[in-house]
Amino acid sequence: MERRRISSAMALEQTFGYSRAVVAGDRVFVSGTAPVMPDGSDPPPNAYAQARRCLEIIFAALAEAGATPEDVVRTRLYLTRPQDIDAVGRAHGEAFAETKPATTGIVVAGLFDPRWLVEIEAEAIIAP
């Protein structure tokens, strides 16, 4: 099976040995995506805005892979605080109002950067 890697050009990809996304056949697997800002500035201060930023990055990777948000079949939401589920869920619901992928929400002890409140993964199937 042919595999194509999508890169965000972040230095950590090389150091940690991962890709922003991998296309394998008709599937697209998007790595856990944090609210990293393009200019290296601080992430947004609240979970809703951080989730929106994560989804922007995911949608850019999907587009490079030839997929759309409508092709997403599964997401995973990693939150550092359970009280943020409504805000993250609202951002997710706005992004996937019609698609409604299978979704899991997980509360974790922390993420790589302590400023991050949320990280999101996505999987898509590209329609022929």
N, CA, C and O atoms as a printed pandas DataFrame, in Angstrom:
     atom_number atom_name residue_name chain_id  residue_number  x_coord  y_coord  z_coord
0              1         N          MET        A               1    0.846   -1.170    0.000
1              2        CA          MET        A               1    0.000    0.000    0.000
2              3         C          MET        A               1    0.894    1.235    0.000
3              4         O          MET        A               1    1.877    1.312    0.737
4              5         N          GLU        A               2    0.537    2.179   -0.825
5              6        CA          GLU        A               2    1.282    3.424   -0.903
6              7         C          GLU        A               2    0.978    4.286    0.317
7              8         O          GLU        A               2   -0.170    4.405    0.747
8              9         N          ARG        A               3    2.038    4.886    0.864
9             10        CA          ARG        A               3    1.885    5.819    1.987
10            11         C          ARG        A               3    2.467    7.162    1.584
11            12         O          ARG        A               3    3.539    7.237    0.983
12            13         N          ARG        A               4    1.752    8.210    1.920
13            14        CA          ARG        A               4    2.243    9.551    1.650
14            15         C          ARG        A               4    2.195   10.329    2.951
15            16         O          ARG        A               4    1.183   10.336    3.652
16            17         N          ARG        A               5    3.298   10.981    3.262
17            18        CA          ARG        A               5    3.385   11.750    4.498
18            19         C          ARG        A               5    3.104   13.226    4.230
19            20         O          ARG        A               5    3.565   13.799    3.243
20            21         N          ILE        A               6    2.339   13.819    5.134
21            22        CA          ILE        A               6    2.048   15.246    5.102
22            23         C          ILE        A               6    2.834   15.860    6.261
23            24         O          ILE        A               6    2.719   15.403    7.398
24            25         N          SER        A               7    3.619   16.879    5.982
25            26        CA          SER        A               7    4.447   17.501    7.009
26            27         C          SER        A               7    3.958   18.903    7.314
27            28         O          SER        A               7    3.451   19.606    6.440
28            29         N          SER        A               8    4.119   19.299    8.569
29            30        CA          SER        A               8    3.856   20.682    8.955
30            31         C          SER        A               8    5.154   21.464    9.038
31            32         O          SER        A               8    5.148   22.666    9.305
32            33         N          ALA        A               9    6.269   20.782    8.808
33            34        CA          ALA        A               9    7.615   21.362    8.855
34            35         C          ALA        A               9    8.036   21.762   10.265
35            36         O          ALA        A               9    8.983   22.532   10.426
36            37         N          MET        A              10    7.363   21.263   11.272
37            38        CA          MET        A              10    7.803   21.515   12.648
38            39         C          MET        A              10    9.038   20.671   12.936
39            40         O          MET        A              10    9.120   19.519   12.509
40            41         N          ALA        A              11    9.988   21.237   13.651
41            42        CA          ALA        A              11   11.223   20.527   13.969
42            43         C          ALA        A              11   10.952   19.237   14.741
43            44         O          ALA        A              11   11.688   18.261   14.593
44            45         N          LEU        A              12    9.909   19.226   15.555
45            46        CA          LEU        A              12    9.603   18.027   16.344
46            47         C          LEU        A              12    9.277   16.820   15.474
47            48         O          LEU        A              12    9.493   15.683   15.893
48            49         N          GLU        A              13    8.765   17.048   14.283
49            50        CA          GLU        A              13    8.465   15.909   13.399
50            51         C          GLU        A              13    9.728   15.095   13.140
51            52         O          GLU        A              13    9.711   13.866   13.211
52            53         N          GLN        A              14   10.806   15.780   12.844
53            54        CA          GLN        A              14   12.069   15.087   12.583
54            55         C          GLN        A              14   12.615   14.467   13.861
55            56         O          GLN        A              14   13.034   13.310   13.863
56            57         N          THR        A              15   12.611   15.228   14.940
57            58        CA          THR        A              15   13.160   14.749   16.210
58            59         C          THR        A              15   12.399   13.543   16.741
59            60         O          THR        A              15   13.003   12.558   17.168
60            61         N          PHE        A              16   11.072   13.623   16.712
61            62        CA          PHE        A              16   10.238   12.564   17.280
62            63         C          PHE        A              16    9.884   11.477   16.273
63            64         O          PHE        A              16    9.360   10.430   16.655
64            65         N          GLY        A              17   10.162   11.711   14.994
65            66        CA          GLY        A              17    9.889   10.696   13.975
66            67         C          GLY        A              17    8.408   10.511   13.694
67            68         O          GLY        A              17    7.905    9.388   13.725
68            69         N          TYR        A              18    7.707   11.603   13.419
69            70        CA          TYR        A              18    6.290   11.489   13.092
70            71         C          TYR        A              18    5.945   12.449   11.971
71            72         O          TYR        A              18    6.757   13.295   11.599
72            73         N          SER        A              19    4.745   12.320   11.435
73            74        CA          SER        A              19    4.226   13.211   10.398
74            75         C          SER        A              19    2.953   13.870   10.894
75            76         O          SER        A              19    2.249   13.309   11.734
76            77         N          ARG        A              20    2.648   15.060   10.382
77            78        CA          ARG        A              20    1.394   15.720   10.715
78            79         C          ARG        A              20    0.233   14.813   10.338
79            80         O          ARG        A              20   -0.744   14.686   11.076
80            81         N          ALA        A              21    0.362   14.177    9.158
81            82        CA          ALA        A              21   -0.666   13.238    8.712
82            83         C          ALA        A              21   -0.021   12.214    7.796
83            84         O          ALA        A              21    1.033   12.457    7.208
84            85         N          VAL        A              22   -0.667   11.074    7.685
85            86        CA          VAL        A              22   -0.236   10.014    6.777
86            87         C          VAL        A              22   -1.446    9.580    5.958
87            88         O          VAL        A              22   -2.518    9.300    6.496
88            89         N          VAL        A              23   -1.247    9.533    4.649
89            90        CA          VAL        A              23   -2.270    9.009    3.750
90            91         C          VAL        A              23   -1.867    7.584    3.415
91            92         O          VAL        A              23   -0.771    7.350    2.904
92            93         N          ALA        A              24   -2.735    6.642    3.695
93            94        CA          ALA        A              24   -2.496    5.227    3.403
94            95         C          ALA        A              24   -3.718    4.711    2.661
95            96         O          ALA        A              24   -4.775    4.503    3.256
96            97         N          GLY        A              25   -3.564    4.505    1.358
97            98        CA          GLY        A              25   -4.712    4.110    0.552
98            99         C          GLY        A              25   -5.746    5.217    0.559
99           100         O          GLY        A              25   -5.443    6.358    0.210
100          101         N          ASP        A              26   -6.973    4.886    0.957
101          102        CA          ASP        A              26   -8.033    5.892    0.988
102          103         C          ASP        A              26   -8.225    6.495    2.375
103          104         O          ASP        A              26   -9.215    7.183    2.623
104          105         N          ARG        A              27   -7.284    6.241    3.276
105          106        CA          ARG        A              27   -7.399    6.730    4.651
106          107         C          ARG        A              27   -6.377    7.830    4.934
107          108         O          ARG        A              27   -5.259    7.824    4.418
108          109         N          VAL        A              28   -6.800    8.764    5.765
109          110        CA          VAL        A              28   -5.922    9.845    6.210
110          111         C          VAL        A              28   -5.929    9.823    7.737
111          112         O          VAL        A              28   -6.982    9.896    8.370
112          113         N          PHE        A              29   -4.744    9.723    8.307
113          114        CA          PHE        A              29   -4.583    9.712    9.756
114          115         C          PHE        A              29   -3.856   10.996   10.154
115          116         O          PHE        A              29   -2.696   11.195    9.793
116          117         N          VAL        A              30   -4.538   11.862   10.896
117          118        CA          VAL        A              30   -3.939   13.124   11.322
118          119         C          VAL        A              30   -3.486   12.974   12.774
119          120         O          VAL        A              30   -4.272   12.618   13.653
120          121         N          SER        A              31   -2.213   13.250   13.004
121          122        CA          SER        A              31   -1.634   13.144   14.346
122          123         C          SER        A              31   -2.341   14.044   15.339
123          124         O          SER        A              31   -3.062   14.970   14.967
124          125         N          GLY        A              32   -2.117   13.751   16.607
125          126        CA          GLY        A              32   -2.607   14.636   17.643
126          127         C          GLY        A              32   -2.156   16.055   17.331
127          128         O          GLY        A              32   -0.975   16.301   17.085
128          129         N          THR        A              33   -3.102   16.983   17.344
129          130        CA          THR        A              33   -2.848   18.347   16.899
130          131         C          THR        A              33   -3.130   19.315   18.033
131          132         O          THR        A              33   -4.241   19.381   18.558
132          133         N          ALA        A              34   -2.105   20.061   18.396
133          134        CA          ALA        A              34   -2.200   21.024   19.485
134          135         C          ALA        A              34   -2.408   22.429   18.913
135          136         O          ALA        A              34   -2.222   22.644   17.716
136          137         N          PRO        A              35   -2.788   23.376   19.757
137          138        CA          PRO        A              35   -3.078   24.739   19.294
138          139         C          PRO        A              35   -1.814   25.586   19.080
139          140         O          PRO        A              35   -1.647   26.643   19.689
140          141         N          VAL        A              36   -0.949   25.107   18.221
141          142        CA          VAL        A              36    0.303   25.807   17.923
142          143         C          VAL        A              36   -0.004   26.973   16.984
143          144         O          VAL        A              36   -0.709   26.814   15.987
144          145         N          MET        A              37    0.525   28.122   17.311
145          146        CA          MET        A              37    0.284   29.314   16.509
146          147         C          MET        A              37    1.347   29.435   15.422
147          148         O          MET        A              37    2.507   29.101   15.661
148          149         N          PRO        A              38    0.974   29.907   14.230
149          150        CA          PRO        A              38    1.918   29.945   13.107
150          151         C          PRO        A              38    3.138   30.826   13.357
151          152         O          PRO        A              38    4.205   30.585   12.792
152          153         N          ASP        A              39    2.985   31.842   14.200
153          154        CA          ASP        A              39    4.103   32.748   14.459
154          155         C          ASP        A              39    4.837   32.421   15.757
155          156         O          ASP        A              39    5.708   33.177   16.188
156          157         N          GLY        A              40    4.485   31.292   16.379
157          158        CA          GLY        A              40    5.139   30.884   17.613
158          159         C          GLY        A              40    4.640   31.599   18.854
159          160         O          GLY        A              40    5.199   31.424   19.937
160          161         N          SER        A              41    3.599   32.398   18.711
161          162        CA          SER        A              41    3.048   33.114   19.866
162          163         C          SER        A              41    2.295   32.148   20.781
163          164         O          SER        A              41    2.112   30.973   20.463
164          165         N          ASP        A              42    1.871   32.673   21.912
165          166        CA          ASP        A              42    1.121   31.862   22.867
166          167         C          ASP        A              42   -0.177   31.369   22.238
167          168         O          ASP        A              42   -0.768   32.060   21.408
168          169         N          PRO        A              43   -0.622   30.181   22.630
169          170        CA          PRO        A              43   -1.916   29.701   22.130
170          171         C          PRO        A              43   -3.037   30.556   22.720
171          172         O          PRO        A              43   -2.826   31.283   23.691
172          173         N          PRO        A              44   -4.222   30.466   22.131
173          174        CA          PRO        A              44   -5.359   31.197   22.708
174          175         C          PRO        A              44   -5.529   30.803   24.176
175          176         O          PRO        A              44   -5.147   29.700   24.567
176          177         N          PRO        A              45   -6.100   31.694   24.990
177          178        CA          PRO        A              45   -6.179   31.431   26.425
178          179         C          PRO        A              45   -7.283   30.477   26.870
179          180         O          PRO        A              45   -7.263   29.997   28.003
180          181         N          ASN        A              46   -8.257   30.195   25.984
181          182        CA          ASN        A              46   -9.370   29.349   26.427
182          183         C          ASN        A              46   -9.514   28.103   25.548
183          184         O          ASN        A              46   -9.028   28.057   24.418
184          185         N          ALA        A              47  -10.184   27.112   26.091
185          186        CA          ALA        A              47  -10.294   25.808   25.437
186          187         C          ALA        A              47  -11.048   25.887   24.110
187          188         O          ALA        A              47  -10.698   25.187   23.160
188          189         N          TYR        A              48  -12.074   26.729   24.035
189          190        CA          TYR        A              48  -12.825   26.844   22.781
190          191         C          TYR        A              48  -11.917   27.336   21.657
191          192         O          TYR        A              48  -11.869   26.725   20.589
192          193         N          ALA        A              49  -11.203   28.424   21.884
193          194        CA          ALA        A              49  -10.327   28.980   20.853
194          195         C          ALA        A              49   -9.177   28.031   20.535
195          196         O          ALA        A              49   -8.749   27.945   19.384
196          197         N          GLN        A              50   -8.677   27.324   21.530
197          198        CA          GLN        A              50   -7.622   26.336   21.269
198          199         C          GLN        A              50   -8.152   25.199   20.397
199          200         O          GLN        A              50   -7.466   24.755   19.476
200          201         N          ALA        A              51   -9.346   24.732   20.676
201          202        CA          ALA        A              51   -9.933   23.667   19.856
202          203         C          ALA        A              51  -10.124   24.147   18.425
203          204         O          ALA        A              51   -9.859   23.400   17.484
204          205         N          ARG        A              52  -10.578   25.378   18.247
205          206        CA          ARG        A              52  -10.739   25.932   16.895
206          207         C          ARG        A              52   -9.391   25.955   16.169
207          208         O          ARG        A              52   -9.319   25.627   14.984
208          209         N          ARG        A              53   -8.325   26.342   16.874
209          210        CA          ARG        A              53   -6.995   26.375   16.250
210          211         C          ARG        A              53   -6.556   24.963   15.872
211          212         O          ARG        A              53   -6.025   24.758   14.780
212          213         N          CYS        A              54   -6.765   23.998   16.744
213          214        CA          CYS        A              54   -6.429   22.600   16.431
214          215         C          CYS        A              54   -7.143   22.158   15.161
215          216         O          CYS        A              54   -6.542   21.534   14.285
216          217         N          LEU        A              55   -8.417   22.482   15.068
217          218        CA          LEU        A              55   -9.210   22.076   13.903
218          219         C          LEU        A              55   -8.736   22.775   12.631
219          220         O          LEU        A              55   -8.755   22.168   11.560
220          221         N          GLU        A              56   -8.314   24.033   12.723
221          222        CA          GLU        A              56   -7.751   24.724   11.553
222          223         C          GLU        A              56   -6.531   23.971   11.018
223          224         O          GLU        A              56   -6.390   23.772    9.812
224          225         N          ILE        A              57   -5.665   23.561   11.925
225          226        CA          ILE        A              57   -4.452   22.831   11.529
226          227         C          ILE        A              57   -4.827   21.481   10.923
227          228         O          ILE        A              57   -4.257   21.075    9.910
228          229         N          ILE        A              58   -5.770   20.795   11.530
229          230        CA          ILE        A              58   -6.235   19.501   11.016
230          231         C          ILE        A              58   -6.826   19.669    9.623
231          232         O          ILE        A              58   -6.526   18.879    8.728
232          233         N          PHE        A              59   -7.656   20.681    9.426
233          234        CA          PHE        A              59   -8.288   20.888    8.123
234          235         C          PHE        A              59   -7.256   21.214    7.049
235          236         O          PHE        A              59   -7.420   20.818    5.895
236          237         N          ALA        A              60   -6.200   21.928    7.413
237          238        CA          ALA        A              60   -5.129   22.210    6.449
238          239         C          ALA        A              60   -4.416   20.920    6.050
239          240         O          ALA        A              60   -4.106   20.723    4.875
240          241         N          ALA        A              61   -4.155   20.043    7.013
241          242        CA          ALA        A              61   -3.510   18.758    6.706
242          243         C          ALA        A              61   -4.426   17.897    5.840
243          244         O          ALA        A              61   -3.967   17.252    4.898
244          245         N          LEU        A              62   -5.714   17.886    6.158
245          246        CA          LEU        A              62   -6.669   17.130    5.347
246          247         C          LEU        A              62   -6.681   17.642    3.915
247          248         O          LEU        A              62   -6.680   16.848    2.974
248          249         N          ALA        A              63   -6.691   18.952    3.742
249          250        CA          ALA        A              63   -6.713   19.533    2.396
250          251         C          ALA        A              63   -5.471   19.121    1.616
251          252         O          ALA        A              63   -5.559   18.783    0.435
252          253         N          GLU        A              64   -4.323   19.147    2.267
253          254        CA          GLU        A              64   -3.087   18.729    1.588
254          255         C          GLU        A              64   -3.144   17.254    1.205
255          256         O          GLU        A              64   -2.539   16.836    0.218
256          257         N          ALA        A              65   -3.874   16.473    1.993
257          258        CA          ALA        A              65   -4.018   15.044    1.717
258          259         C          ALA        A              65   -5.091   14.752    0.675
259          260         O          ALA        A              65   -5.237   13.611    0.238
260          261         N          GLY        A              66   -5.843   15.779    0.274
261          262        CA          GLY        A              66   -6.921   15.579   -0.691
262          263         C          GLY        A              66   -8.243   15.217   -0.040
263          264         O          GLY        A              66   -9.129   14.663   -0.691
264          265         N          ALA        A              67   -8.380   15.526    1.238
265          266        CA          ALA        A              67   -9.603   15.215    1.980
266          267         C          ALA        A              67  -10.245   16.516    2.465
267          268         O          ALA        A              67   -9.645   17.589    2.394
268          269         N          THR        A              68  -11.463   16.395    2.952
269          270        CA          THR        A              68  -12.197   17.533    3.493
270          271         C          THR        A              68  -12.692   17.178    4.894
271          272         O          THR        A              68  -12.628   16.014    5.289
272          273         N          PRO        A              69  -13.177   18.144    5.639
273          274        CA          PRO        A              69  -13.767   17.829    6.941
274          275         C          PRO        A              69  -14.928   16.835    6.826
275          276         O          PRO        A              69  -15.186   16.068    7.754
276          277         N          GLU        A              70  -15.615   16.852    5.701
277          278        CA          GLU        A              70  -16.729   15.923    5.504
278          279         C          GLU        A              70  -16.261   14.472    5.376
279          280         O          GLU        A              70  -17.065   13.551    5.515
280          281         N          ASP        A              71  -14.981   14.263    5.115
281          282        CA          ASP        A              71  -14.428   12.914    4.999
282          283         C          ASP        A              71  -14.009   12.327    6.349
283          284         O          ASP        A              71  -13.655   11.151    6.427
284          285         N          VAL        A              72  -14.046   13.132    7.402
285          286        CA          VAL        A              72  -13.599   12.684    8.723
286          287         C          VAL        A              72  -14.605   11.692    9.297
287          288         O          VAL        A              72  -15.808   11.952    9.323
288          289         N          VAL        A              73  -14.094   10.551    9.756
289          290        CA          VAL        A              73  -14.951    9.513   10.327
290          291         C          VAL        A              73  -14.711    9.302   11.820
291          292         O          VAL        A              73  -15.527    8.682   12.502
292          293         N          ARG        A              74  -13.570    9.828   12.336
293          294        CA          ARG        A              74  -13.265    9.628   13.750
294          295         C          ARG        A              74  -12.408   10.778   14.250
295          296         O          ARG        A              74  -11.502   11.246   13.561
296          297         N          THR        A              75  -12.710   11.225   15.465
297          298        CA          THR        A              75  -11.857   12.193   16.147
298          299         C          THR        A              75  -11.643   11.741   17.580
299          300         O          THR        A              75  -12.434   10.987   18.146
300          301         N          ARG        A              76  -10.552   12.225   18.144
301          302        CA          ARG        A              76  -10.276   11.997   19.564
302          303         C          ARG        A              76   -9.917   13.344   20.165
303          304         O          ARG        A              76   -9.081   14.074   19.634
304          305         N          LEU        A              77  -10.557   13.660   21.271
305          306        CA          LEU        A              77  -10.350   14.937   21.960
306          307         C          LEU        A              77   -9.626   14.657   23.271
307          308         O          LEU        A              77  -10.129   13.916   24.115
308          309         N          TYR        A              78   -8.462   15.241   23.441
309          310        CA          TYR        A              78   -7.688   15.097   24.674
310          311         C          TYR        A              78   -7.752   16.430   25.411
311          312         O          TYR        A              78   -7.302   17.453   24.896
312          313         N          LEU        A              79   -8.311   16.413   26.615
313          314        CA          LEU        A              79   -8.475   17.629   27.402
314          315         C          LEU        A              79   -7.715   17.492   28.713
315          316         O          LEU        A              79   -7.662   16.412   29.302
316          317         N          THR        A              80   -7.131   18.584   29.162
317          318        CA          THR        A              80   -6.435   18.556   30.442
318          319         C          THR        A              80   -7.361   18.865   31.614
319          320         O          THR        A              80   -7.024   18.606   32.770
320          321         N          ARG        A              81   -8.542   19.428   31.299
321          322        CA          ARG        A              81   -9.497   19.774   32.353
322          323         C          ARG        A              81  -10.896   19.324   31.930
323          324         O          ARG        A              81  -11.389   19.748   30.885
324          325         N          PRO        A              82  -11.534   18.477   32.723
325          326        CA          PRO        A              82  -12.864   17.990   32.335
326          327         C          PRO        A              82  -13.893   19.098   32.155
327          328         O          PRO        A              82  -14.829   18.942   31.371
328          329         N          GLN        A              83  -13.744   20.200   32.854
329          330        CA          GLN        A              83  -14.719   21.289   32.746
330          331         C          GLN        A              83  -14.691   21.969   31.378
331          332         O          GLN        A              83  -15.585   22.758   31.072
332          333         N          ASP        A              84  -13.685   21.683   30.550
333          334        CA          ASP        A              84  -13.604   22.294   29.219
334          335         C          ASP        A              84  -14.348   21.510   28.141
335          336         O          ASP        A              84  -14.347   21.920   26.980
336          337         N          ILE        A              85  -14.978   20.403   28.495
337          338        CA          ILE        A              85  -15.619   19.574   27.472
338          339         C          ILE        A              85  -16.724   20.332   26.730
339          340         O          ILE        A              85  -16.892   20.135   25.526
340          341         N          ASP        A              86  -17.470   21.181   27.410
341          342        CA          ASP        A              86  -18.538   21.919   26.716
342          343         C          ASP        A              86  -17.956   22.874   25.681
343          344         O          ASP        A              86  -18.478   22.974   24.571
344          345         N          ALA        A              87  -16.885   23.572   26.029
345          346        CA          ALA        A              87  -16.263   24.521   25.095
346          347         C          ALA        A              87  -15.625   23.785   23.917
347          348         O          ALA        A              87  -15.788   24.196   22.769
348          349         N          VAL        A              88  -14.910   22.713   24.192
349          350        CA          VAL        A              88  -14.278   21.934   23.122
350          351         C          VAL        A              88  -15.354   21.254   22.280
351          352         O          VAL        A              88  -15.254   21.211   21.054
352          353         N          GLY        A              89  -16.371   20.729   22.935
353          354        CA          GLY        A              89  -17.474   20.103   22.215
354          355         C          GLY        A              89  -18.201   21.077   21.313
355          356         O          GLY        A              89  -18.634   20.704   20.223
356          357         N          ARG        A              90  -18.341   22.316   21.746
357          358        CA          ARG        A              90  -18.988   23.337   20.914
358          359         C          ARG        A              90  -18.171   23.599   19.655
359          360         O          ARG        A              90  -18.726   23.664   18.557
360          361         N          ALA        A              91  -16.848   23.750   19.806
361          362        CA          ALA        A              91  -15.980   23.965   18.637
362          363         C          ALA        A              91  -16.042   22.767   17.697
363          364         O          ALA        A              91  -16.117   22.930   16.479
364          365         N          HIS        A              92  -16.011   21.569   18.263
365          366        CA          HIS        A              92  -16.086   20.335   17.471
366          367         C          HIS        A              92  -17.436   20.264   16.752
367          368         O          HIS        A              92  -17.501   19.924   15.571
368          369         N          GLY        A              93  -18.501   20.587   17.469
369          370        CA          GLY        A              93  -19.840   20.547   16.881
370          371         C          GLY        A              93  -20.014   21.541   15.747
371          372         O          GLY        A              93  -20.686   21.243   14.759
372          373         N          GLU        A              94  -19.420   22.713   15.876
373          374        CA          GLU        A              94  -19.488   23.697   14.796
374          375         C          GLU        A              94  -18.740   23.200   13.564
375          376         O          GLU        A              94  -19.192   23.392   12.435
376          377         N          ALA        A              95  -17.597   22.564   13.785
377          378        CA          ALA        A              95  -16.774   22.090   12.666
378          379         C          ALA        A              95  -17.385   20.869   11.976
379          380         O          ALA        A              95  -17.226   20.679   10.770
380          381         N          PHE        A              96  -18.082   20.050   12.758
381          382        CA          PHE        A              96  -18.598   18.785   12.224
382          383         C          PHE        A              96  -20.117   18.675   12.384
383          384         O          PHE        A              96  -20.636   17.592   12.653
384          385         N          ALA        A              97  -20.817   19.778   12.221
385          386        CA          ALA        A              97  -22.268   19.814   12.427
386          387         C          ALA        A              97  -23.000   18.779   11.588
387          388         O          ALA        A              97  -23.937   18.143   12.069
388          389         N          GLU        A              98  -22.584   18.604   10.341
389          390        CA          GLU        A              98  -23.246   17.649    9.442
390          391         C          GLU        A              98  -22.532   16.303    9.396
391          392         O          GLU        A              98  -23.169   15.266    9.213
392          393         N          THR        A              99  -21.225   16.316    9.561
393          394        CA          THR        A              99  -20.412   15.099    9.422
394          395         C          THR        A              99  -20.624   14.133   10.577
395          396         O          THR        A              99  -20.801   12.931   10.378
396          397         N          LYS        A             100  -20.604   14.679   11.785
397          398        CA          LYS        A             100  -20.803   13.902   13.010
398          399         C          LYS        A             100  -19.950   12.615   13.046
399          400         O          LYS        A             100  -20.497   11.512   13.028
400          401         N          PRO        A             101  -18.609   12.755   13.098
401          402        CA          PRO        A             101  -17.754   11.573   13.165
402          403         C          PRO        A             101  -17.879   10.873   14.517
403          404         O          PRO        A             101  -18.350   11.462   15.490
404          405         N          ALA        A             102  -17.456    9.623   14.568
405          406        CA          ALA        A             102  -17.326    8.934   15.850
406          407         C          ALA        A             102  -16.272    9.704   16.641
407          408         O          ALA        A             102  -15.232   10.074   16.096
408          409         N          THR        A             103  -16.538    9.945   17.920
409          410        CA          THR        A             103  -15.665   10.808   18.705
410          411         C          THR        A             103  -15.471   10.253   20.107
411          412         O          THR        A             103  -16.391    9.701   20.709
412          413         N          THR        A             104  -14.262   10.410   20.608
413          414        CA          THR        A             104  -13.944   10.031   21.977
414          415         C          THR        A             104  -13.337   11.237   22.673
415          416         O          THR        A             104  -12.495   11.928   22.098
416          417         N          GLY        A             105  -13.753   11.493   23.890
417          418        CA          GLY        A             105  -13.164   12.546   24.710
418          419         C          GLY        A             105  -12.420   11.912   25.866
419          420         O          GLY        A             105  -12.954   11.046   26.559
420          421         N          ILE        A             106  -11.189   12.341   26.073
421          422        CA          ILE        A             106  -10.333   11.750   27.100
422          423         C          ILE        A             106   -9.732   12.879   27.932
423          424         O          ILE        A             106   -9.226   13.857   27.380
424          425         N          VAL        A             107   -9.785   12.750   29.237
425          426        CA          VAL        A             107   -9.120   13.701   30.113
426          427         C          VAL        A             107   -7.750   13.124   30.447
427          428         O          VAL        A             107   -7.628   11.980   30.883
428          429         N          VAL        A             108   -6.718   13.946   30.231
429          430        CA          VAL        A             108   -5.334   13.524   30.457
430          431         C          VAL        A             108   -4.706   14.378   31.554
431          432         O          VAL        A             108   -5.186   15.470   31.859
432          433         N          ALA        A             109   -3.635   13.869   32.137
433          434        CA          ALA        A             109   -2.955   14.588   33.218
434          435         C          ALA        A             109   -2.279   15.858   32.713
435          436         O          ALA        A             109   -2.120   16.817   33.468
436          437         N          GLY        A             110   -1.885   15.870   31.460
437          438        CA          GLY        A             110   -1.226   17.042   30.895
438          439         C          GLY        A             110   -0.826   16.766   29.465
439          440         O          GLY        A             110   -0.843   15.624   29.007
440          441         N          LEU        A             111   -0.465   17.831   28.762
441          442        CA          LEU        A             111    0.002   17.724   27.384
442          443         C          LEU        A             111    1.442   18.230   27.328
443          444         O          LEU        A             111    1.965   18.732   28.323
444          445         N          PHE        A             112    2.071   18.101   26.186
445          446        CA          PHE        A             112    3.481   18.432   26.009
446          447         C          PHE        A             112    3.814   19.848   26.478
447          448         O          PHE        A             112    4.846   20.061   27.114
448          449         N          ASP        A             113    2.959   20.803   26.172
449          450        CA          ASP        A             113    3.141   22.192   26.580
450          451         C          ASP        A             113    2.063   22.499   27.624
451          452         O          ASP        A             113    0.880   22.309   27.343
452          453         N          PRO        A             114    2.429   22.960   28.799
453          454        CA          PRO        A             114    1.421   23.187   29.846
454          455         C          PRO        A             114    0.381   24.248   29.499
455          456         O          PRO        A             114   -0.646   24.328   30.172
456          457         N          ARG        A             115    0.613   25.070   28.467
457          458        CA          ARG        A             115   -0.382   26.069   28.045
458          459         C          ARG        A             115   -1.501   25.438   27.234
459          460         O          ARG        A             115   -2.566   26.035   27.076
460          461         N          TRP        A             116   -1.269   24.234   26.717
461          462        CA          TRP        A             116   -2.277   23.582   25.885
462          463         C          TRP        A             116   -3.347   22.953   26.764
463          464         O          TRP        A             116   -3.043   22.231   27.714
464          465         N          LEU        A             117   -4.588   23.233   26.441
465          466        CA          LEU        A             117   -5.727   22.667   27.155
466          467         C          LEU        A             117   -6.373   21.526   26.388
467          468         O          LEU        A             117   -7.130   20.736   26.951
468          469         N          VAL        A             118   -6.067   21.447   25.088
469          470        CA          VAL        A             118   -6.710   20.449   24.234
470          471         C          VAL        A             118   -5.757   20.034   23.109
471          472         O          VAL        A             118   -4.932   20.820   22.644
472          473         N          GLU        A             119   -5.897   18.795   22.696
473          474        CA          GLU        A             119   -5.218   18.260   21.521
474          475         C          GLU        A             119   -6.243   17.370   20.822
475          476         O          GLU        A             119   -7.022   16.680   21.479
476          477         N          ILE        A             120   -6.241   17.388   19.489
477          478        CA          ILE        A             120   -7.254   16.652   18.734
478          479         C          ILE        A             120   -6.601   15.809   17.649
479          480         O          ILE        A             120   -5.703   16.276   16.948
480          481         N          GLU        A             121   -7.052   14.569   17.512
481          482        CA          GLU        A             121   -6.650   13.681   16.400
482          483         C          GLU        A             121   -7.845   13.503   15.468
483          484         O          GLU        A             121   -8.994   13.673   15.874
484          485         N          ALA        A             122   -7.560   13.159   14.217
485          486        CA          ALA        A             122   -8.646   12.902   13.267
486          487         C          ALA        A             122   -8.250   11.810   12.290
487          488         O          ALA        A             122   -7.077   11.635   11.960
488          489         N          GLU        A             123   -9.259   11.083   11.839
489          490        CA          GLU        A             123   -9.094   10.081   10.777
490          491         C          GLU        A             123  -10.162   10.325    9.735
491          492         O          GLU        A             123  -11.313   10.615   10.060
492          493         N          ALA        A             124   -9.766   10.204    8.473
493          494        CA          ALA        A             124  -10.700   10.431    7.379
494          495         C          ALA        A             124  -10.581    9.324    6.349
495          496         O          ALA        A             124   -9.554    8.652    6.252
496          497         N          ILE        A             125  -11.634    9.146    5.591
497          498        CA          ILE        A             125  -11.625    8.240    4.449
498          499         C          ILE        A             125  -11.941    9.079    3.226
499          500         O          ILE        A             125  -12.973    9.746    3.160
500          501         N          ILE        A             126  -11.034    9.036    2.260
501          502        CA          ILE        A             126  -11.219    9.821    1.039
502          503         C          ILE        A             126  -12.144    9.071    0.106
503          504         O          ILE        A             126  -11.884    7.927   -0.268
504          505         N          ALA        A             127  -13.220    9.728   -0.262
505          506        CA          ALA        A             127  -14.173    9.108   -1.168
506          507         C          ALA        A             127  -13.569    9.013   -2.568
507          508         O          ALA        A             127  -12.894    9.939   -3.016
508          509         N          PRO        A             128  -13.807    7.898   -3.259
509          510        CA          PRO        A             128  -13.239    7.752   -4.614
510          511         C          PRO        A             128  -13.871    8.727   -5.605
511          512         O          PRO        A             128  -13.507    8.734   -6.781
